[in-house]
Amino acid sequence: MRKLSALLIVKNERKHLPDVIDTLGFADEIIAVDSFSDDGTFEFLKDDPRVHCVQKQFVDYPSQRNYCMELAANDWVFFVDADERVPVKLAEEIQLLLKQDSLANGYQIYRQFYYKREKLRFSGLQTDKALRLFDRTKGQYRAEKLVHETLDLSQPVGILKNKLDHYFFDDYQTYRSKMITYGKMKGLELYQRGKKYQSAKQFFKTIYKFLNHYLIRLGILDGAKGFIVAKLNARSVWERYKELKRLSLSPKE
């Protein structure tokens, strides 16, 4: 059976850590890279004998993930975010998979989103999946994708049957802050790619993002929760172009 390294990149995730670590017991090792948290995250991880934790200053998500991969003792790695949980059935599916003679280079995993511990059934998230389980010798995260980082991995890539639980929304202010941060990083990404700011694009892409989540992807069926998710995703797009505008107008050094 192939051995597996479970990997986490974290910052100020103390409240989530006991639960997520407990669901990773099927892995042969757990590695966490902490971005100098100030809420006790690092201290908690250092005191847990199941986890090997190091600290690295955060620059961007791709470099943080690639660094974490380098620390793994095993070729097969499984990235999990602190606000995610691995259900027993998914853990069993991964264990059975790694016993097979022939494998794809990696596997995408569907995610079940939870809003304040309640299942979110629509809102554009019902088909969400991420490439989290893979042979690290076959790929790296692309440096230019600062947010929603992309793994360059050669085919074939499979899809697992069971879902990963994602408790992405605990409170409004935390999620709002996260979406604004993501938006600013996407703005930096656009700037680095040489994109020009256009006010019409900022307006129409923001409106489309809201309508896509709320109407097209049926967020309206999630009630007030769907409205908030659509609103904050649209806010992230607005912040993206706001940041692009700021960078475009900044004096060049």
N, C-alpha and C positions, 0 to 999 in steps of 0.2 A: 504494500500500500504506500502510495506517495505521501510524504509528510507535508503539512500545511502550516504556513505562517499567517496568523491574523494580524492585520495592520490597522492602526488608527493614527490620525493626525488630530491633535486636540489643542484647544485653548479655552480656559474657563468653562470646563465641562464637568466640574466636580459633582453636580447633582445627578448627571446621567451615568457616571462611570460604574457604580456598583451593578446596575442592571445590565448594561451592555457587556461588561467583563464576564458576568455570570453566564451569559448566553454563548460565550466563545470557548467554553471549556473543552469542546471537541477538537480544537486546534492544537497542534504540537507545540506552538509557542505563540505568545502575544507580544507584539512590539508596539509601543506608542511613542510618537514624537510630539513633545509639548512645546508650544510657542511662548514660553515664559509666562505662564498663567499667574494670576494673582489671587485666585480664589481657592487655593489648596489642591488644585488638580495634580500638580507634579508631586506634591508630598503624598497624596493618596496613592498614586501609581507606584511611587518608590517603595511604599510600605506593603504593596501587594506582591507576594512572592510569585504569582502567576505571570507577572508582567515585567518586561524589560523596557524601561523608559529612559529616554534621553531628551535633552532640550536643544532646540535649534531656532534661531531667530527667524520669524516668518518673513518671507519675501513675496512669494506667491504660491498658489496651490500646486502647480505642476512640480516645482522644485522641491516642495515639502514632501510630496508623495514619492517622487523619485529617490529622495534621500532615505525615506522610510523603507522603500524597497531594497535599497543597498544593505540595510541592516539585517534583512531576513536571512536565516540560515537555510531556508528551503526554496526550491524553484517555484513551487505553487504558493501563491499568496491570495489573501482574501481581505479586501479593504472594507471596513465598516466605519460609519460615522458614529460619533458618540450618542446621537439621538436615535440610533437604530437598534433594533433587537433581532436576534436570529431565532426564529421559532424552531421547535424541536424537529418538525418535519423537514425544514430546510437544512438543518444541520445533518440530519440522517441522509438526505438526498446528496449532499456534498460528500459525505463520507463514502457512500456507495459509489459515487461517481469516480472518486480518486482511486478506487480499487480496480477500475476497468483497465483493460489492456491498451485500448486506444482512446485518446481524448482529443477534443478540439484544443486550440491554443488558449481559449478563454470562454467564459460563459457570462451572458447577461442575466440579471436577476430582476424580476418585477418587484415593485415596492408597493406596499399598502400604507397609505398615508393616514395619520391620526391627527385630529384637531382637538386639543385638550382631552386626549384619551378616547375620543369618539371617532369611529371610522369616517373618513371622507370618501364618498363614493364616486364623485364626479370632479368638477372644477378643473378639467384638463389634466388631472393627475392619474386618471384611471388606467392609462396605458404606459405610465412611466416605468422605465427599466434602465439599469445601469450595468456597465461592464465592470464587475467587481472581483470575480474569481478568474485567475489567469496564471499562465506560466510566465514569470517575470523575465525569463531569458529571451522571450519572444517580443517584448515591447517596452516602450517608454512613454511617459506623458509628454505631450507637446508643449514646449516652453512658451509658445505664443498664446496659448489658450489659458488666460489668467483665471477665468471663472468657468464653472461647468467643464472642468478640464477634460481633455480628450486623450485617450490612450491609443497610441499608434501600435496596433497589434495585427499581425498578418492573419488572414483567414486560414482555417475555418474557425468561426465563433458560434457557439451554441447558446441555447436559452434554457434556464432551469424552470421547473414546473412550479415549485413553491416560492412564496413571496417573502421578502424582507420587510419587517415592520418598521415604519419610519414615523417617529413621534416628533414631527417637524414644528408643531405649533403649540407651545406651552402658554404663552401670553402675547398680547398684541405688541407691546413695545419691543420685546426681544425680536420678534419676527420682522417688525417694521425696520428696526435697526439693521438686521441682517440683509434685508432686501435692498436697503439704501447702500450698504457697503458693497454688495454684489453689483449694483448698478454702477457705482463709481469705478469699480475694477473693470467692468465691461467698457466703460467710457475710456479708460486708459488703454485697454486692448485695441479699441477702434483707433485711437490716436496713434498708437504705435504702428498700426497698419496703414497709416496715411489717410484715413477717412476724414472728410470735411464735414463740419457742422452745418446742418440745415434745419431751420426752425420748423418747416413744414413736416419734415421727417420725424422730428421729435414729437410733434402734436399727433400726427396720424398713426405713428407706431404705438404711441401710448394708448390712444383710443382703441386701436385694433387689439392690443394685448388684453385690455379689459373685456372687450366684447368676445374675444376668443375664449377666454376662461369662463366668463359668466353665461354667455348665450350659446356659442358654437359648441363648446365642450361641456355644456350642461351644468355649470356651476350654480345656476339658478335653482336646480333641484336639491342643492345642499343648503338652501336657505341662507340665513345670515352668514354662516360660515363661508359659503361659496362667494358671497359678495365681498367679504373681507379678503379672501385669497385673491380674487380677481383684482381688487383695488390695490393691494400691495404688490402684486406682480406688475401692474401697470405703473405703479410708483417707481419700481426698479428701472423700468424702461425710461421714464422721465429723467431719473437721476443719471442714467447712462449718457444721455445726450446733453444734459446740463454739465456733466463733467467733461465731455468732449469739447463743449463750447469753452469752458474755463481753460482747458489746456491749450486750445487753439488760439486763444487770445493772450495767453501768458507770454511774456518776453522770452525769446530764445536765448539760452546761455551760450 
